[in-house]
Amino acid sequence: MLRGGKTFVGFGFGPIQSALFLYEAHCSGNFDRYVIAEVDAALVDAVRAGGGRYSINIAHPDRIEQVVVDGVRLCDPSGESDRDELVEAIAVADEMATALPSVRFYDAGDVTSVARLLADGLERRDPSKPGIIYAAENHNRAAEILAELLNATVPADRLANVQVLNTVVGKMSGVITDVDTIHRLGLAPLTPDTPRAVLVERFNHILVSRVTLEGFKRGIEVFVEKDDLLPFEEAKLYGHNAIHALIGYLAHLRGLTTMAQAVQHDDIMTTARAAFIDESGASLVKKYAHLGDPLFTTGGYRAYADDLIERMVNPNLNDLVERITRDACRKLGYDDRLFGTMRLALAQGIEPIQIAQGAAAALMGITDNAPHTREDVGTKLREVWGDQTDEFADHLIALTWEAMETLRDKT
């Protein structure tokens, strides 16, 4: 493939970096240099031993495709020479991407931190050279947080032609470490010496902030720019994430192990679709119809929901219920996917009866001693919510308690 001379720099080498940003940069044909910061020294050594090659697995509806990406240079920022190489690459990079577990990792690690590496590289940068940074930490202010850290340490002239972009990454992905599962699914390990496999869905409709740098053309051309990402971030959190969690927690109550098994339970899928279209969708369409975007129409959101539900239960993704349902307390947060969606619905005059089943199922699985009275439900939820509650709190507690009674009748 003819390469276009651009440099791509990434931070973190998890599935979103390796199988989305770096993979799409490689597929574009517009880059000829790929430099990735990764703190796992064993992984760095393994990719280097493999000649800068690694493999990913892409789940299609009917098969799993194995893909090799080559020409990649992984660097461990804790090593002096590797750090120097990273800083030099940042200084000339055209596009960069952070794909870390959380925005909290931006300034973690002193001289090895992403913020410090970026600052040192940007200080050496030709002020006239434009460049962008995709912030992919699943936070609706990730770009602003990273930009604030850079503004505090980097001279303004070095940042004048550098833009940090927010992203909406609706791509499902994971890392499989169980050897039997890797063999059963016929997956390619990340490298011959790495006993783990990256498995992602076939999906690259990623939304990013509008690039405002004069004359700049993105090398990763497949991404879609939007002037305002917030409505689409809400569609991901209150649509994609909420319904994914709802299916997962209902599946957990049935003792299911994979999301694909939920397809055999009509009531779970009926609840999920009603929650997605009639509650999440109806609320978001009502809130954002004025934008004129096709997503925020009845037909557009229905198509979005139908597509996502089919993708969520793709058997080739091997999406484990255990993975979806972990960290239930965080997912029961007042602003998170379940109660955040319910609050959105209530604000739009819609009773979120179906989504409440997901919240109830999560609450029933949060401890061995699930709440057994409405008062217990209120006490537990207010403990999880802390001081974030508003006028909807009592209504949310009532809906959750009613949903718990419904679920107990089913079981």
N, C-alpha and C positions, 0 to 999 in steps of 0.2 A: 504493500500500500504506500503510495506517495505521501510523504510527510511534509508538513507546511512550515517547519522551522520555529514553532512556538514552544515555550517552556511551561510545563504544568508542575505545580508544587502542591503536595497534599500533606495534611497533618492527621495522623492516625491511619491505621491500615485494617480497620474492621470492614464488615461487609458493605457498608454504604460507601466507603472510600474505594475499596478494591473492586466492587462489582457495580458501582454506579458512576461516581465522578471520574475515577481513573480509567475505568472501562470505557465510558463514553468519550473521554478525551482520546483514548487510543483508537476507538472506532471512527472518530471524526476524520482522521487523516490530516489534521491541522497542527499536530504537535510532533516534535521529534525528540523531546527530552521530558522525562518524568522523574521527579525527585520527591520522595516521601519520607517524612519524619515519623519514626516509630520507636517507642521506648522499650518494646519487647526485643531484647538483644538476640534471643534465640531465633525469633522470626526474621529479624534482619539478616542473620547469618544464613538461614535456610534459603531465603530468596536469592541472596548473593551466590550461594553454592549452586543454585539452580540456574545460574547465568542470567539473573534478572527476570526470570519467568515465573509465573504463578498461574494456577487454574481456578476457575469458578464454575459453578453449576447453575444453569438457568432453567427454572421450572416453567414449561409450557403446559397448556391444558392436557396434552396427550403424550408428553415425553419430557425427559430431562436432557438438556444439551450441555455438553462440556466445552468450555472455551478457554484458550490459553492467551494470556496477555504477556508480552515480552518487552524488553528494553527498559525495564524499571530499575531505578536505583533507590534502595531503601537505606536510610541513614539513622543511626542512633544518636540523638542530640547530646547524650551524656559523654560521648567521646569527642575529644577536641577536634580532630581532623574531620569527623562526620559533621560536627556542628558548623565548622567553617564552610563545608561544602553546602550545607543547607542555607546558611546566610547568603552565600554567593548566589545560589539558585533563586532565593527570594528577591534578590536585588535585580534580577533580570526577568523574573517570571511574568508571563502574560495573564495566566489564570491560576488561582490558588483555591483550595477548598479545605475547610476545617470540618472534620467528621468525628467529633469526640463524644464521649458518653453524656456530657453536660456542659453548659456554659461555664460551670464552676472550674472546669479544667483549663480554661484560657490562660489563667495566671498561676497555675499550679506547677511547681517544679523549679522555681528560681530560674537559673540560666537556661534550663531545658524547656521552660514553658513556651507555649505557642505565642503568647503576647510578646515575650522577650525575644524570641527568634524572629518574629515578624518585625519588631522594632529595629533590631540590629540590621536586618536585611534591607528594610525600607530606608534606613538612614544612608545606605550606600547607593541608593537607587538614583538613576538619572531622573530629575524632577519632571522632565518632559515625556517620560515613558508611561503610557497608561496601563493600568492593570486592574483586575477585579479579584475579590475574595468571596467565594460562596461560603456562607455560614450555615452549616447543616446540623445544628444541635437540637432540633425539635423544640425551639423556643421562639415565640413570636417577636422577641426583641433581641435575638442573637446577634444580628448585624450591628445594632446600636450599642450593645454591650461591648462587643469586640472593638468597634470604632472608638468608643470612649476610652478604652484602655490604650489604644494606639495614640489617640490625640493627647494623652497625658505625657507621653514620652518621646514621640517622634516630631521633628520640626514640621511645621505646617506646610512648607513648600514641598516636602517629600511625600505628603499625603494628598496634595492637590489633584493628582491624576490617578489616585487609587480609590476605588469604591468598594465598600463591603455590602454584599447583597444578602437579604433574607431569602430563605427557600421554603417551599412546601414539598416535602419528600414523601409521597404516598406509596413508596415501594416497600413491599414486605420482604424481609430477608432474615437470615440467621446463620449461625455457625454450628455445625454438627461435629461433636467430638466422640460420639459413641461409635466404636469400630464396627460393630455388627450392623448398625443403621447405615453407615457409609457403604459397607459391602452390599447390604440388601438393596439399597437404592442405586447402586452402581455409580457412586459419586467419585469424582476426582479430588484427591486431597489438594490443599492449597499449594504445597510443594511436595516432592517425593519424601522429604524428611520432616514434614509437618503433619502430625496425626489429627488433622481437623479439616473440615470441608465447608466452604462457603456455598450456601444454597439460597438463591434469590428468585423472585418471580420475574417473568418477562414483562417489564413495565419501565418506561422512561419518560412518561409525561410529567416532568418535574417543573414546577412553577418557581420563578425567581423574580426578584425586584427588577424594575425597569432600569437598564443601564443608561446613565446620563452623561457619561464621558464622551466628549465630542469626537466623532469619527471612529469610536471603538467598535469592533465587530467580534463577538464571542467566537472562540474556537469550538467550544461545545455547543454546536448550533441547535441541537435537538430540544434544549430546554425552552420553556415558554415564559416570556416576560409579562408582568402585570404591573400596572401603575400602583395599585394598592393590594398588598397580599393579605391583609387582615381578614377579609371575608372568606378567602380560600383557606386560610389557616383555621378559621372556625369550622368550615366544611370538613376539614380533615379531622379536627379534634372532636367535634360534635356529631360528625357523620361516620367517617372511617373508623377512628379510634373508639368511639362510643359503641358502635355496633359490633366491632371486633371483640371488645371486652364483654358485651352482652352475650354473644354466642359462646365465648369462652367460659364465662361463669355458669351459664345454664348447662353447658356441656360438662363442666366439672361436677355439678350436682348429680348428673346421670352416670358419673364414673367413666366418661369417655376420655380417651388419651390423645386423640388428634382432632383438629378442627374439621377435617374431612368427614369424620364419623357423624357430625351433627346433621349432615344431609339426610341420614336415615331417621331423623326425628322431626317429623313434619311440624309439630307444635313449636319447636325451637326456631325453625326457619320461618314459620309464619309470624312469630313474635318479632324476629329480627327484621323482617321486611316491613312490617307495620311500623315498628319503631323508626326505621330508617326513612321511610317515605312519608308517613302520616304525622310523625312527631318531629324528628330532626329536620326532614326536608321541608315540611310545611312551615316550620318556624323560620328556617333560613331563607326560604323563598319570600316569605312575608317581610322579613327584615331587609333583604337585599335586592328585591325585584327592581328597585329604582336604578340599579347599576346597568341594567340592560345586558348583562352577561348571560349567555345561554345556560350556564350551570344553575342560575337562580331563577329558573322557570319550572313549572310543574313537570313538564316533559323532560327537561334537561336533568333535573335532579333525580327523577325516576330512573333515567338511563344510567346515571352515575351510581345509584344505589344497586341496580341490577348487576352492573359490571363488577362492582366491588364485592358484593355478596358471593358471586361466582368465584372471584379470585380468592376470597378468604378461605373457601373450603376446597381449594385445589389440592387433590391428594398428592400431587408431585412436590408440593411445598413441604410436606411432612411437618406442618405447623403444630407444635405440641400445645395442648391445653394447659399444661403446667407452665409453659413459658408465658402464655397470654394472661394467666391468672395470678402470676407472682406480684408481690408488692401491692396487695389489695388496699392497704391503708392509703397509699399515695393515690391510687386510682379512684378512691372514694372521696378525695379532696373536694372541697366546695366548688373550686373552679376547674376541676379536672373533667375527664370525659363523660362520666355518668351523671353526676349532679350538676355539672356545668351545662350539659345538654338539657336536663330537666328544668333548670332555671331559665335557660333560653326559651324553652317551650312555654313555661308559665308566663314569662314576660310578654310573649306573643299571644296570650290567651288560649293556649293549647294544653290540655291535661296529658302529661307524659306517662300514661299508664303502662305502656309496653316497656319503655326504657327503665321504669321503676323496677321491673323484674330483674334487669341486670344488676341494679344497685342492691336489690334484696338478696340475690344469689351471691354477690360478692360479700355482703355482710354476713350471710349464713356460713360462708367458708372462711371468714377472717380468723376465727378461733375455734377451738374444740367446743366451746360453750357459747354457741350463737345466742343472741338475745331472744327471749321467749315472750316478752310482753312489749306493748307499745312504749311503755316508759323506758324499758331497757334499750329499745331501739334508739329512742331520743337521746338517752345518756351516752350510748356508744358513738352515735354520729356526731353529737356535739363535742365529744372528746376528740374525734378525728378532725373536725372542722376548726376547732379552736375558736379564735375571735373573728373569723371571716364571715359569720352568718349575717343574713339580712332579713327582710320581711318575708322571704319565701321559706325560711327554715322549718317552721311548724308544718307547712303544707308538704314539704319534702319528706319529713318524718312520717306523716300520715300516709302518703303514697307508698313509701317503702314498707311500712308495716302491713298495709293492705296487700302489697305484692308478695310479701313473705307468707301471708296466710294462703294466698292463691297457690304459691309454689309448694307449700306443705300439703295442700289438698291433692296436688298432682303426684306427690311422692308417697 
